[in-house]
Amino acid sequence: MPLVEPSELGTTKRSQLSPRVRLAIWERAKGICVLCQGRIDGVRERWIIEHIRALELGGADEPDNMGPAHETCAAAKTRDDHRRAAKAKRQKIQHLGAAKTKRPLPCGRQSRWKKKIDGTIVPRK
């Protein structure tokens, strides 16, 4: 069996946005927050370009997957995205059987006790 290099799959690399692309995304959304659907006052309010579907959850790093959002709305969405991505990773680890068991076998290799063939239990040396 060939040796395969392990790598993290599913996370897209984030690219830098030029001011021209940020302006195009703003104009496409007409200054409406993609999360709360409220109007963003671009001069008085702090706003960012937010990925609609998070990169951690398989979203693309393209302008079609981006939109303007209030900083507070984006912070709440980011917290939720991190929570969902962590849960997905835990489920994947559990599904693949890569998690360390919480209930080890008694007298197994990780135990300090060893069970002999005749049934007696002795300390492992």
DAPE-V735253 format. One record per residue. N is the residue number from 1. RES is the residue in three letters. NEAR is the number of other ideal C-beta (glycine too) atoms within 8 Angstrom. D_LAST is the distance of its C-alpha to the last C-alpha in Angstrom with 1 decimal. Layout:
BEGIN
n:res:near:d_last
N:RES:NEAR:D_LAST
N:RES:NEAR:D_LAST
END
This chain:
BEGIN
n:res:near:d_last
1:MET:2:35.2
2:PRO:3:36.5
3:LEU:4:34.5
4:VAL:4:36.1
5:GLU:4:36.0
6:PRO:3:34.9
7:SER:4:37.7
8:GLU:4:38.8
9:LEU:4:41.6
10:GLY:5:44.3
11:THR:7:45.1
12:THR:8:48.4
13:LYS:5:49.1
14:ARG:5:51.6
15:SER:5:54.8
16:GLN:3:57.2
17:LEU:9:60.4
18:SER:6:63.7
19:PRO:6:66.4
20:ARG:6:68.4
21:VAL:9:65.7
22:ARG:10:65.1
23:LEU:8:68.9
24:ALA:9:69.0
25:ILE:14:66.2
26:TRP:10:68.0
27:GLU:7:71.4
28:ARG:8:69.9
29:ALA:10:68.6
30:LYS:5:71.8
31:GLY:8:70.0
32:ILE:10:68.3
33:CYS:14:64.7
34:VAL:10:62.7
35:LEU:11:60.5
36:CYS:7:62.9
37:GLN:6:66.1
38:GLY:7:67.8
39:ARG:6:70.1
40:ILE:12:68.6
41:ASP:6:71.0
42:GLY:8:69.9
43:VAL:4:71.5
44:ARG:4:70.4
45:GLU:8:67.1
46:ARG:5:63.8
47:TRP:10:62.7
48:ILE:8:60.3
49:ILE:9:60.0
50:GLU:13:57.3
51:HIS:9:55.7
52:ILE:8:56.7
53:ARG:8:53.6
54:ALA:11:50.7
55:LEU:10:49.2
56:GLU:10:45.7
57:LEU:10:47.0
58:GLY:7:48.6
59:GLY:12:51.9
60:ALA:7:54.0
61:ASP:10:54.9
62:GLU:6:58.6
63:PRO:8:61.6
64:ASP:5:62.0
65:ASN:10:58.7
66:MET:11:59.8
67:GLY:11:62.1
68:PRO:14:63.1
69:ALA:16:61.5
70:HIS:13:61.8
71:GLU:9:58.9
72:THR:6:58.1
73:CYS:12:58.1
74:ALA:12:55.9
75:ALA:8:53.3
76:ALA:9:53.0
77:LYS:12:52.7
78:THR:9:50.1
79:ARG:8:47.9
80:ASP:8:48.2
81:ASP:11:47.6
82:HIS:9:44.3
83:ARG:8:43.2
84:ARG:10:44.1
85:ALA:11:42.4
86:ALA:8:39.1
87:LYS:8:39.3
88:ALA:9:40.1
89:LYS:8:37.0
90:ARG:8:34.7
91:GLN:8:36.3
92:LYS:8:35.9
93:ILE:9:32.2
94:GLN:8:31.8
95:HIS:6:34.0
96:LEU:6:32.2
97:GLY:5:28.8
98:ALA:4:27.6
99:ALA:6:26.7
100:LYS:3:23.2
101:THR:5:23.0
102:LYS:3:23.6
103:ARG:3:22.2
104:PRO:7:18.8
105:LEU:5:18.0
106:PRO:6:16.2
107:CYS:8:12.8
108:GLY:7:13.5
109:ARG:3:11.5
110:GLN:4:12.1
111:SER:11:10.9
112:ARG:4:8.1
113:TRP:10:8.8
114:LYS:9:8.9
115:LYS:7:12.3
116:LYS:8:13.0
117:ILE:3:16.5
118:ASP:4:18.0
119:GLY:6:17.3
120:THR:6:15.0
121:ILE:8:12.3
122:VAL:7:9.1
123:PRO:6:6.4
124:ARG:7:3.8
125:LYS:2:0.0
END
